[in-house]
Amino acid sequence: MRVLITGGAGFIGSNLAKEIERRYPKAKVWVLDDFSSGHFKNLYHFKGEVITGDIRDRELWDYLLKKFHFDVVFHHAAITDTTILDQRLMMETNADSLRYLLDTALRWGAKVIYASSAGVYGNSPPPMREEEGLFPENIYGFSKLMMDRIAQRYMELKEINVVGLRYFNVYGEGEAFKGKTASMIYQIYKRVISGEKPRLFKWGEQKRDFVYIKDVVKANLLALEKDISGIFNIGTGEARSFNEVVDIISQELGIKVEVEYFDCPYDFYQNHTQADITKAREVLGYVPEYSLEEGIKDYLRSLRK
């Protein structure tokens, strides 16, 4: 099996690359990244090759088509900073690039598994279901919705399998290099161990479906193993508040903390996300293994190393 992982030096991509090498020792794995947000240190212990390139460059895809043949492409390269408002940049990087990738994968006959997002749902009432409430609040969410629409057109061709995974709030080892876009769990942890007050938008009761990186990698491998196409929510099916996150981290570290609350500066903020994972459970066989408490405990163990 010959595997290409775009965005492979990033958070999810690098975890996936290393797990594929562990799970499938005969697989040959290539990582594609432009290192604009990915980091080489995420690829410690990765045994495959790295291709440096920008997914917006059509010549890159022509080069890959001539020089390589892949059986599966995991597509995680994207702008993931939801506060970026440059609409053209967001659409070119996220939506248009998926079209280039799918055209190339069609020539290879390669399966494509790509990262979509809960951002497509905006502030629609939870729990979010795949075919409902598709009203993104920002250009990031809209770009991901357009990726899904592009992918659905290729699914209709029946010549290749295409799977979109709508991630909810992913956290875990390898996200530190994302900086300000790292998960709220990581941000709170860093402030607590530094002796600073965690800072939350008023009054910390916003809720998220926090999903641990190991469950996200598991979902990708289930999508690889199944002979299917489709779009699936990947979360835990539970929504937890930011205040709860602070409490769990505080208890795990044994540090009493005081929260600083401030006004939310964004008018496109999602206040409550929660995945309906019925479809993923029934079609992919996806069942999350980590509750928020279990995921944070495992994550803090790796961070404290």
C-alpha positions as CSV (number, residue, x, y, z in Angstrom):
1,M,0.0,0.0,0.0
2,R,1.4,3.4,-1.1
3,V,0.0,6.3,1.0
4,L,0.2,10.0,0.6
5,I,-0.7,12.3,3.6
6,T,-1.1,15.9,2.8
7,G,-0.5,18.2,5.8
8,G,1.5,15.3,7.2
9,A,3.8,17.5,9.3
10,G,0.7,19.0,11.1
11,F,-1.2,17.8,14.1
12,I,-3.5,15.2,12.8
13,G,-1.5,14.3,9.7
14,S,1.7,13.4,11.7
15,N,-0.2,11.3,14.2
16,L,-1.8,9.4,11.3
17,A,1.5,8.9,9.4
18,K,3.1,7.3,12.4
19,E,0.2,5.1,13.2
20,I,-0.1,3.9,9.6
21,E,3.6,2.9,9.7
22,R,3.0,1.1,13.0
23,R,-0.3,-0.6,12.0
24,Y,0.8,-1.5,8.4
25,P,4.5,-2.2,8.4
26,K,4.6,-3.0,4.7
27,A,3.0,0.3,3.7
28,K,5.1,3.0,2.1
29,V,4.2,6.4,3.4
30,W,4.9,9.9,1.9
31,V,4.1,13.2,3.7
32,L,3.3,16.3,1.7
33,D,3.6,19.7,3.5
34,D,4.6,23.3,2.8
35,F,5.6,23.8,6.5
36,S,3.6,27.0,6.8
37,S,2.0,25.6,10.0
38,G,3.3,22.0,10.2
39,H,6.6,21.4,12.0
40,F,9.4,18.9,11.4
41,K,9.5,17.9,15.0
42,N,6.1,16.3,14.6
43,L,7.8,13.9,12.2
44,Y,10.3,12.5,14.7
45,H,10.1,8.7,14.4
46,F,8.4,8.9,11.0
47,K,10.3,6.5,8.6
48,G,8.9,7.6,5.3
49,E,9.7,10.5,2.9
50,V,8.7,14.1,2.9
51,I,7.6,16.1,-0.2
52,T,7.6,19.8,0.2
53,G,5.0,21.7,-1.8
54,D,1.9,23.9,-1.8
55,I,-1.4,22.2,-2.4
56,R,-2.7,25.3,-4.3
57,D,0.0,24.8,-7.0
58,R,-1.5,22.8,-9.9
59,E,2.0,22.1,-11.2
60,L,2.6,20.2,-7.9
61,W,-0.2,17.8,-8.7
62,D,1.0,17.4,-12.3
63,Y,4.5,16.5,-10.9
64,L,3.0,14.0,-8.4
65,L,0.9,12.4,-11.1
66,K,4.0,11.9,-13.3
67,K,6.4,10.7,-10.6
68,F,4.2,8.7,-8.1
69,H,1.3,6.4,-7.9
70,F,-0.6,6.2,-4.6
71,D,-3.3,3.8,-3.5
72,V,-4.8,6.2,-0.9
73,V,-4.5,9.9,-0.1
74,F,-5.3,11.3,3.4
75,H,-5.9,15.0,2.9
76,H,-5.2,17.1,6.0
77,A,-3.5,20.1,4.4
78,A,-5.6,23.2,4.9
79,I,-5.9,26.6,6.6
80,T,-7.3,25.7,10.0
81,D,-7.2,29.1,11.6
82,T,-10.9,29.9,11.9
83,T,-10.2,33.6,12.5
84,I,-8.7,34.2,9.0
85,L,-11.1,36.3,7.0
86,D,-9.4,36.4,3.6
87,Q,-12.1,34.7,1.6
88,R,-10.1,34.1,-1.5
89,L,-7.1,32.6,0.3
90,M,-9.4,30.3,2.3
91,M,-11.3,29.1,-0.7
92,E,-8.2,28.6,-2.9
93,T,-6.4,26.7,-0.1
94,N,-9.2,24.5,1.2
95,A,-11.8,24.1,-1.6
96,D,-10.0,24.5,-4.9
97,S,-7.1,22.4,-3.8
98,L,-9.4,19.5,-3.0
99,R,-10.6,19.6,-6.6
100,Y,-7.0,19.3,-7.9
101,L,-6.4,16.4,-5.5
102,L,-9.5,14.6,-6.5
103,D,-8.7,15.0,-10.2
104,T,-5.3,13.5,-9.6
105,A,-6.6,10.7,-7.4
106,L,-9.1,9.8,-10.1
107,R,-6.1,9.2,-12.5
108,W,-4.4,7.0,-9.8
109,G,-7.6,5.2,-8.9
110,A,-6.7,6.1,-5.3
111,K,-9.1,6.3,-2.3
112,V,-9.3,9.8,-0.8
113,I,-10.1,10.4,2.9
114,Y,-10.2,14.1,3.7
115,A,-10.7,16.4,6.7
116,S,-13.9,18.3,6.8
117,S,-15.1,20.2,9.9
118,A,-18.0,20.8,12.4
119,G,-17.6,24.4,11.2
120,V,-20.0,23.6,8.4
121,Y,-22.9,23.6,11.0
122,G,-22.3,27.1,12.4
123,N,-24.8,27.7,15.3
124,S,-27.4,25.2,14.1
125,P,-29.2,23.4,17.0
126,P,-27.2,20.4,18.3
127,P,-26.8,17.5,18.0
128,M,-25.5,18.1,14.5
129,R,-26.5,15.6,11.8
130,E,-24.7,15.3,8.4
131,E,-27.5,16.4,6.2
132,E,-29.0,19.2,8.4
133,G,-28.2,22.7,9.6
134,L,-25.4,23.5,7.1
135,F,-25.1,27.2,7.8
136,P,-21.5,28.0,8.5
137,E,-20.7,31.3,10.4
138,N,-17.4,32.1,8.8
139,I,-15.4,31.6,5.6
140,Y,-13.5,28.7,7.2
141,G,-16.7,26.7,7.7
142,F,-18.0,27.7,4.3
143,S,-14.7,26.5,2.6
144,K,-15.2,23.1,4.4
145,L,-18.8,22.9,3.2
146,M,-17.7,23.6,-0.3
147,M,-15.1,20.8,0.0
148,D,-17.9,18.5,1.0
149,R,-19.9,19.6,-2.1
150,I,-17.0,19.0,-4.4
151,A,-16.3,15.6,-2.8
152,Q,-20.0,14.5,-3.3
153,R,-19.7,15.1,-7.0
154,Y,-16.7,12.7,-7.2
155,M,-18.5,10.2,-5.0
156,E,-21.2,10.1,-7.7
157,L,-18.7,8.9,-10.3
158,K,-18.3,5.6,-8.5
159,E,-14.7,5.3,-9.9
160,I,-13.0,6.0,-6.6
161,N,-14.1,6.0,-2.9
162,V,-14.1,9.4,-1.2
163,V,-14.7,9.8,2.5
164,G,-15.1,13.1,4.3
165,L,-14.6,13.2,8.1
166,R,-16.2,16.2,9.8
167,Y,-14.0,16.6,12.9
168,F,-15.4,18.3,15.9
169,N,-12.9,19.8,18.4
170,V,-9.8,17.7,18.2
171,Y,-7.1,17.8,20.9
172,G,-4.0,15.7,21.7
173,E,-0.3,15.2,21.4
174,G,1.3,17.0,18.4
175,E,-0.8,20.1,18.4
176,A,1.6,22.4,20.3
177,F,3.1,23.8,17.1
178,K,-0.3,25.2,16.0
179,G,0.2,28.1,18.4
180,K,-3.0,30.1,19.0
181,T,-5.1,27.6,17.0
182,A,-4.2,24.7,19.3
183,S,-7.1,23.4,21.3
184,M,-8.6,25.1,24.3
185,I,-7.5,22.1,26.3
186,Y,-3.9,22.8,25.4
187,Q,-4.2,26.5,25.9
188,I,-5.7,26.1,29.4
189,Y,-3.0,23.5,30.4
190,K,-0.2,25.9,29.4
191,R,-1.6,28.7,31.4
192,V,-2.3,26.6,34.5
193,I,1.2,25.1,34.6
194,S,2.7,28.6,34.1
195,G,0.8,29.9,37.1
196,E,-1.5,32.1,35.0
197,K,-5.2,32.3,35.1
198,P,-7.1,30.5,32.3
199,R,-8.9,33.0,30.1
200,L,-12.4,32.1,28.9
201,F,-15.1,33.9,27.0
202,K,-17.9,34.9,29.4
203,W,-19.0,32.8,31.2
204,G,-17.3,29.6,30.2
205,E,-20.5,27.7,29.5
206,Q,-19.9,27.5,25.8
207,K,-19.9,23.8,24.9
208,R,-17.8,21.7,22.5
209,D,-17.7,18.1,21.4
210,F,-14.0,17.5,22.3
211,V,-12.6,14.4,20.5
212,Y,-9.2,12.9,21.3
213,I,-6.6,12.5,18.6
214,K,-6.4,8.8,19.0
215,D,-10.1,8.5,18.2
216,V,-9.6,10.7,15.2
217,V,-6.8,8.5,13.9
218,K,-9.0,5.5,14.5
219,A,-11.7,7.0,12.4
220,N,-9.3,7.5,9.5
221,L,-8.2,3.9,9.6
222,L,-11.7,2.7,9.7
223,A,-12.5,4.8,6.6
224,L,-9.4,3.2,5.0
225,E,-10.6,-0.3,5.7
226,K,-14.2,0.2,4.5
227,D,-15.2,0.0,0.9
228,I,-17.5,3.0,1.1
229,S,-17.9,6.7,0.3
230,G,-19.7,9.3,2.3
231,I,-19.4,12.1,4.9
232,F,-19.3,11.4,8.6
233,N,-19.3,13.3,11.9
234,I,-16.3,12.4,14.0
235,G,-16.7,13.4,17.7
236,T,-17.8,11.8,20.9
237,G,-21.5,12.6,20.8
238,E,-21.2,14.6,24.0
239,A,-20.9,18.4,24.5
240,R,-18.8,19.7,27.5
241,S,-18.3,23.2,28.7
242,F,-15.0,25.1,28.9
243,N,-15.6,25.4,32.7
244,E,-15.6,21.6,32.8
245,V,-12.3,21.5,30.9
246,V,-10.7,23.8,33.5
247,D,-12.0,21.7,36.4
248,I,-10.7,18.4,34.8
249,I,-7.3,19.8,34.1
250,S,-7.1,21.4,37.6
251,Q,-8.0,18.1,39.2
252,E,-5.5,16.2,37.1
253,L,-2.7,18.6,37.9
254,G,-3.7,19.1,41.5
255,I,-3.6,22.9,41.1
256,K,-6.4,25.1,42.2
257,V,-7.1,27.8,39.6
258,E,-9.2,31.0,39.2
259,V,-10.7,31.7,35.8
260,E,-10.5,35.1,34.1
261,Y,-13.6,35.8,32.0
262,F,-13.8,38.3,29.1
263,D,-16.1,39.3,26.3
264,C,-16.0,37.2,23.1
265,P,-14.6,39.4,20.3
266,Y,-16.0,37.3,17.4
267,D,-19.5,37.7,15.9
268,F,-19.2,34.3,14.2
269,Y,-18.4,32.2,17.2
270,Q,-19.9,28.7,17.6
271,N,-21.5,28.5,21.0
272,H,-22.4,24.8,21.2
273,T,-21.2,21.9,19.0
274,Q,-22.2,18.3,19.5
275,A,-21.9,15.5,16.9
276,D,-24.6,13.0,16.1
277,I,-22.3,10.0,15.4
278,T,-25.0,7.6,14.5
279,K,-24.0,7.4,10.8
280,A,-20.3,6.9,11.6
281,R,-21.1,4.2,14.1
282,E,-23.4,2.3,11.8
283,V,-21.4,2.6,8.5
284,L,-17.7,3.0,9.7
285,G,-18.0,1.1,12.9
286,Y,-16.7,4.1,14.7
287,V,-17.1,4.1,18.5
288,P,-15.0,6.7,20.4
289,E,-12.8,5.1,23.1
290,Y,-12.0,8.2,25.1
291,S,-14.3,10.3,27.3
292,L,-13.1,13.9,27.9
293,E,-11.8,12.8,31.3
294,E,-9.9,9.9,29.9
295,G,-8.6,11.8,26.9
296,I,-7.3,14.7,29.0
297,K,-5.6,12.3,31.5
298,D,-3.8,10.5,28.6
299,Y,-2.9,13.8,27.0
300,L,-1.5,15.4,30.1
301,R,0.6,12.3,30.7
302,S,2.3,12.9,27.3
303,L,2.6,16.7,27.9
304,R,4.3,16.2,31.3
305,K,7.0,14.1,29.7
